[in-house]
Amino acid sequence: MVFLKNTSLIPVTVLRQLADNPAIAKNLRDVFPHPYTLADAVDFIELAGKGVFGHTFGIFNDDIFVGIGSIVPQQDIHKINGEIGYWIGEPYWHKGFATKAAELLTSYAFKELKLLRVFAGVFENNVASMKVLEKTGYKLEAVLKSSIVKDGTVLDEYLYSISNYSA
């Protein structure tokens, strides 16, 4: 059973071990450090506890930490929106944890935060994350051509969204 839990419950050494993986870093924004040190893990848990990254959760399979998920509510005229993000440690890939986490994050965004629309940006080469979002009910809204640079490579960003709004 997958749960979202407070980031203070994340074991720092396990966070560092799972996060220090180039296969994870290649699909995340540059603010995600690589290599990922124990000091990075400690800093992350402290900042996440202060809300710096929005609503951030540890993703757990029962009591085993498997990854991170977050919802960042948007501001001003976009205040009905939230951006979700997630990563799962490589030993737990292809086991449904990302899909369940995306479902739980989306539900939290709609039910607890009362958002009307949730979106996620996905790098063009991250097909697995696109499939996760599609399984969770997200629809491809746009392809933002040549809109990001990761490790010196210009990539398209695929924008997925789901709405809880009925006019």
DRENLOVO-464020 format. One record per residue (C-alpha): residue in three letters; x, y, z. Coordinates in Angstrom, 3 decimals, decimal comma, m for minus. Each point is the difference from the previous one (the first is absolute). Layout:
REM residues N
+------+----------+----------+----------+
! type !       px !       py !       pz !
+------+----------+----------+----------+
!  Ala !        X !        Y !        Z !
...
+------+----------+----------+----------+
***
This chain:
REM residues 167
+------+----------+----------+----------+
! type !       px !       py !       pz !
+------+----------+----------+----------+
!  Met !    0,000 !    0,000 !    0,000 !
!  Val !    1,395 !    3,400 !   m1,009 !
!  Phe !   m0,241 !    2,929 !    2,406 !
!  Leu !    0,973 !    3,649 !   m0,033 !
!  Lys !    1,701 !    0,863 !    3,286 !
!  Asn !    1,583 !    3,004 !    1,623 !
!  Thr !    3,531 !    0,604 !   m1,238 !
!  Ser !    1,302 !   m0,088 !    3,589 !
!  Leu !   m0,567 !   m3,782 !   m0,132 !
!  Ile !    2,383 !   m0,488 !   m2,919 !
!  Pro !    3,211 !   m1,785 !    0,984 !
!  Val !    2,756 !    2,392 !   m1,083 !
!  Thr !    2,482 !   m2,687 !   m1,017 !
!  Val !   m2,561 !   m1,806 !   m2,127 !
!  Leu !   m1,045 !    3,286 !   m1,629 !
!  Arg !    3,625 !    0,684 !   m0,899 !
!  Gln !    0,488 !   m3,527 !   m1,308 !
!  Leu !   m3,074 !    0,056 !   m2,250 !
!  Ala !    0,426 !    3,619 !   m1,165 !
!  Asp !    3,669 !   m0,358 !   m0,919 !
!  Asn !   m0,824 !   m1,520 !   m3,363 !
!  Pro !    0,635 !    1,621 !   m3,394 !
!  Ala !   m3,041 !   m1,831 !   m1,419 !
!  Ile !   m2,189 !    2,009 !    2,392 !
!  Ala !    1,853 !    3,311 !   m0,304 !
!  Lys !   m0,253 !   m0,044 !   m3,814 !
!  Asn !   m3,803 !    0,376 !    0,191 !
!  Leu !   m0,139 !    2,694 !    2,678 !
!  Arg !    0,654 !    3,718 !    0,043 !
!  Asp !    3,551 !    1,187 !    0,557 !
!  Val !   m0,812 !    1,035 !    3,582 !
!  Phe !    0,163 !   m3,745 !    0,784 !
!  Pro !    3,679 !   m0,539 !    0,798 !
!  His !    2,150 !   m2,668 !   m1,571 !
!  Pro !    1,977 !   m1,521 !    1,507 !
!  Tyr !   m2,439 !   m0,046 !    2,947 !
!  Thr !    1,820 !    0,122 !    3,332 !
!  Leu !   m1,063 !   m0,687 !    3,562 !
!  Ala !    0,110 !    3,785 !    0,589 !
!  Asp !   m2,415 !    0,434 !   m2,951 !
!  Ala !   m2,380 !   m2,510 !    1,599 !
!  Val !    0,137 !    1,759 !    3,382 !
!  Asp !   m0,554 !    3,404 !   m1,655 !
!  Phe !   m2,898 !   m1,359 !   m2,064 !
!  Ile !   m1,835 !   m1,401 !    3,017 !
!  Glu !    0,493 !    3,252 !    1,917 !
!  Leu !   m1,189 !    2,200 !   m2,887 !
!  Ala !   m2,899 !   m2,308 !   m0,857 !
!  Gly !   m1,119 !    0,165 !    3,639 !
!  Lys !   m0,113 !    3,794 !   m0,330 !
!  Gly !   m2,151 !   m0,195 !   m3,153 !
!  Val !    2,684 !    1,362 !   m2,341 !
!  Phe !   m0,933 !   m2,586 !   m2,657 !
!  Gly !   m3,763 !    0,291 !    0,430 !
!  His !   m1,797 !   m2,984 !    1,522 !
!  Thr !    2,685 !   m2,677 !    0,000 !
!  Phe !   m0,395 !   m3,622 !    1,055 !
!  Gly !    2,033 !   m3,119 !    0,354 !
!  Ile !   m1,444 !   m2,832 !   m2,083 !
!  Phe !   m0,035 !   m3,197 !    2,017 !
!  Asn !   m0,908 !   m3,595 !   m0,758 !
!  Asp !   m1,271 !   m0,893 !    3,469 !
!  Asp !    3,052 !    1,070 !    2,057 !
!  Ile !    2,542 !   m0,055 !   m2,823 !
!  Phe !    0,974 !    3,372 !   m1,466 !
!  Val !   m0,103 !   m0,157 !   m3,825 !
!  Gly !   m0,044 !    3,613 !   m1,231 !
!  Ile !   m1,190 !    3,603 !    0,219 !
!  Gly !   m3,157 !    1,725 !   m1,192 !
!  Ser !   m1,108 !    3,612 !    0,143 !
!  Ile !   m2,724 !    2,438 !   m0,912 !
!  Val !    0,888 !    3,640 !   m0,564 !
!  Pro !   m3,075 !    2,255 !    0,092 !
!  Gln !    0,293 !    2,842 !   m2,465 !
!  Gln !   m0,392 !    3,702 !    0,754 !
!  Asp !   m2,062 !    3,021 !   m1,027 !
!  Ile !   m2,368 !   m0,659 !   m2,935 !
!  His !    1,256 !   m3,595 !   m0,193 !
!  Lys !   m0,972 !   m0,748 !    3,615 !
!  Ile !   m2,487 !   m2,721 !   m1,031 !
!  Asn !    2,923 !   m2,039 !   m1,396 !
!  Gly !    2,617 !   m2,220 !    1,545 !
!  Glu !    3,041 !   m1,675 !   m1,510 !
!  Ile !    0,788 !   m3,548 !    1,073 !
!  Gly !    3,372 !   m1,633 !   m0,165 !
!  Tyr !    1,352 !   m3,337 !    1,159 !
!  Trp !    2,926 !   m2,329 !   m0,218 !
!  Ile !    0,316 !   m3,636 !    0,979 !
!  Gly !    3,247 !   m1,724 !    0,954 !
!  Glu !    1,226 !   m2,292 !   m2,771 !
!  Pro !   m0,377 !   m3,256 !    2,001 !
!  Tyr !   m3,749 !    0,756 !    0,104 !
!  Trp !   m0,580 !    0,828 !   m3,667 !
!  His !   m2,630 !   m1,924 !   m2,001 !
!  Lys !   m1,923 !   m1,027 !    3,116 !
!  Gly !   m2,841 !    2,542 !   m0,170 !
!  Phe !    1,341 !    2,321 !    2,719 !
!  Ala !    0,196 !    3,069 !   m2,254 !
!  Thr !   m3,547 !   m0,509 !   m1,260 !
!  Lys !   m1,391 !   m0,403 !    3,518 !
!  Ala !    1,998 !    2,999 !    1,208 !
!  Ala !   m1,328 !    2,146 !   m2,872 !
!  Glu !   m3,548 !   m1,087 !    0,900 !
!  Leu !    0,508 !    0,883 !    3,675 !
!  Leu !    1,631 !    3,352 !   m0,789 !
!  Thr !   m2,815 !    0,905 !   m2,388 !
!  Ser !   m2,656 !   m0,993 !    2,514 !
!  Tyr !    1,727 !    2,071 !    2,683 !
!  Ala !    0,179 !    2,994 !   m2,351 !
!  Phe !   m3,727 !   m0,174 !   m0,734 !
!  Lys !   m1,385 !   m1,033 !    3,398 !
!  Glu !    2,331 !    1,651 !    2,499 !
!  Leu !    1,351 !    2,995 !   m1,902 !
!  Lys !   m3,256 !    0,579 !   m1,930 !
!  Leu !    1,867 !    0,551 !   m3,262 !
!  Leu !   m1,931 !   m0,217 !   m3,272 !
!  Arg !    2,826 !   m1,004 !   m2,337 !
!  Val !    3,186 !   m1,963 !    0,489 !
!  Phe !    2,796 !   m0,171 !   m2,538 !
!  Ala !    3,405 !   m1,573 !   m0,518 !
!  Gly !    2,794 !    0,748 !   m2,432 !
!  Val !    1,888 !   m2,999 !   m1,375 !
!  Phe !    3,256 !   m0,033 !   m1,960 !
!  Glu !   m0,482 !   m1,415 !   m3,503 !
!  Asn !    2,186 !   m3,035 !    0,704 !
!  Asn !   m1,866 !   m1,015 !    3,185 !
!  Val !   m2,604 !   m2,263 !   m1,577 !
!  Ala !   m0,503 !   m1,940 !    3,243 !
!  Ser !   m1,221 !    3,126 !    1,797 !
!  Met !   m2,324 !    0,831 !   m2,904 !
!  Lys !   m1,553 !   m3,463 !    0,359 !
!  Val !   m0,388 !    0,497 !    3,761 !
!  Leu !   m1,919 !    3,218 !   m0,534 !
!  Glu !   m2,167 !   m1,474 !   m2,751 !
!  Lys !   m0,896 !   m2,973 !    2,251 !
!  Thr !   m0,957 !    2,504 !    2,697 !
!  Gly !   m2,427 !    1,837 !   m2,298 !
!  Tyr !    2,210 !    2,888 !   m1,094 !
!  Lys !   m0,273 !    1,158 !   m3,598 !
!  Leu !    2,723 !    1,392 !   m2,201 !
!  Glu !   m0,775 !    3,692 !   m0,194 !
!  Ala !    2,975 !    1,346 !   m1,928 !
!  Val !    3,470 !   m0,703 !   m1,249 !
!  Leu !    2,225 !    2,956 !    0,756 !
!  Lys !    2,557 !   m0,223 !   m2,793 !
!  Ser !    3,668 !    0,539 !    0,838 !
!  Ser !   m0,987 !    1,474 !    3,354 !
!  Ile !    2,525 !   m1,548 !    2,391 !
!  Val !    3,708 !   m0,724 !    0,178 !
!  Lys !    1,231 !   m2,991 !    1,959 !
!  Asp !    3,689 !   m0,888 !    0,109 !
!  Gly !    0,632 !    2,185 !   m3,053 !
!  Thr !   m2,763 !   m1,617 !   m2,090 !
!  Val !   m3,042 !    1,980 !   m1,146 !
!  Leu !   m3,187 !   m2,005 !    0,584 !
!  Asp !   m3,727 !    0,304 !   m0,462 !
!  Glu !   m2,149 !    0,019 !    3,122 !
!  Tyr !   m3,265 !   m1,920 !   m0,004 !
!  Leu !   m2,653 !    1,718 !    2,100 !
!  Tyr !   m2,630 !   m2,293 !    1,528 !
!  Ser !   m2,989 !    1,122 !    2,032 !
!  Ile !   m3,141 !   m1,184 !    1,710 !
!  Ser !   m2,914 !    2,138 !    1,119 !
!  Asn !   m2,509 !   m0,272 !    2,808 !
!  Tyr !   m2,079 !    2,836 !   m1,419 !
!  Ser !   m3,428 !   m0,456 !   m1,470 !
!  Ala !   m1,554 !    3,089 !   m1,549 !
+------+----------+----------+----------+
***
